[in-house]
């Protein structure tokens, strides 16, 4: 049985970031990923400037601009009645990148591999067991390994949380669909958040040829949203859509004895805000710092508590925006009426946009 310092379940942005920093600290690091990369993921594909400090510490900040991507400089909010309210983005030298997750996640996972992490793809965790000394035995189909520290980075439906009886009951009030479709001519360098009678749509170019198209509604309304998208973007009726659920759920404790949760496995935020990648990268970096200290001999309890505080502080001042966005997308008609009050809504939207995209993640 292989023995490692840290086993990370999930190779998305949170898991790959944590693995890269753990490996850079000299830890024996294993990543267990159930899929084969590159693969697509339901996401708005936005990488906010807040991600750049962590990407820089990963040695990737200069490489991002060479990956297939688009840069956006405005967000258009469109009401149910078709009125547009624009919030320009305060770029200040650091644009908002939009990158397909098949590209972004694959590059991050390769960075973890380059730093020395062992990556095991197409591997499914089927069992977790605690040893008397607190170590973890992780059972994978046809394999197993032992780790001092276990990290759940496996998304909102975390297998690690489920096997540890920590996964909260999901909230299933909404359904999300996503596809990459041909980029409409003259779409522009913008993100569109469009309120519709049946829900809302998010749209963003991800390269010179493709548009990320997201639809969010309820089970009874999602079919009408698909019909709207087919007509609006001239899609065929057999257009393939990716889906994900739940969109939200209660958070999981981010840190306890020898066990950490990061990214969506710890807390799922409203996708309307586009902050998921930032939280994934930053929480992965914070966890790696704590794990390196624990393996290095620091007190386990106090180090874990410090991580939990830092993880909580990462969301401070932002979760109220998440709650506001959630109410807006649950009640598109009311949100549209507010947007129509441009003298009030436009300044507020610009302020909220600045808060969301600001770069705040300093060194540890």
Secondary structure, DSSP 4 states (H G I P E B T S, - for coil): -EEEEEEEE--SHHHHHHHHHHHHTT--EEEE-SSPSS---SS--EE-GGGHHHHHHTT-TTTGGGSS-EEE-EEEEE-TTS-EEEEE---TT-PEEE--HHHHHHHHHHHHHHHT-EEE-S--EEEEEE-TTS-EEEEETTEEEEEEEEEE-S-TT-HHHHHTT-PPPPB-S-EEEEEEEEPPTT--SEEEEEEETTEEEEEEE-SSSEEEEEEEE-TTTHHHHHHHHHHHTT--TT---EEE--SB-PPPPSEETTEEE-GGGT-PPPGGG--HHHHHHHHHHHHHHHHHHHHTT--HHHHHHHHHHHHHHHHTTTHHHHHHHHHHHH-HHHHHHHHH-HHHHHHHHHHHHHHHH-------
